[in-house]
């Protein structure tokens, strides 16, 4: 079992080999195309992340002492960016997820091409993960 910091390091190392931030963003978006969407029953207002202009849904479960996260978004680019954040926090200890600073988007330079509104939405996703982790800790 790895920590969020370790998982972020692995994800960052995998993507940092792509030098061009635009190419990196394209790879991030492509990575999530094959992910199954959340079932319609989970695309509810209760699971929607407030503060995101694009629709983003986040579901958390506590299984075997670990925080398990699933998500969906209505925009392919947002889905790719949210995947980075969720992949860093998924299968972590709830205490770790409640306090971790997930900075992959910034570390990879992807934030430079995002509008302030989209950056605020990603901050809302991070905050929602913290809230869900605290509720399950």
Secondary structure, 3 states (H helix, E strand, C coil): CCCHHHHHHHHHHHHHCCCCHHHHHHHHHHHCCCCCCCCHHHCCHHHECCCCCCCEEEEEEEECCEEEEEEEECCHHHHHHHHHHHHHHCCECHHHHHHCCCCHHHHCCHHHHCCHHHHHHHHHHHHHHHHHHHHHC
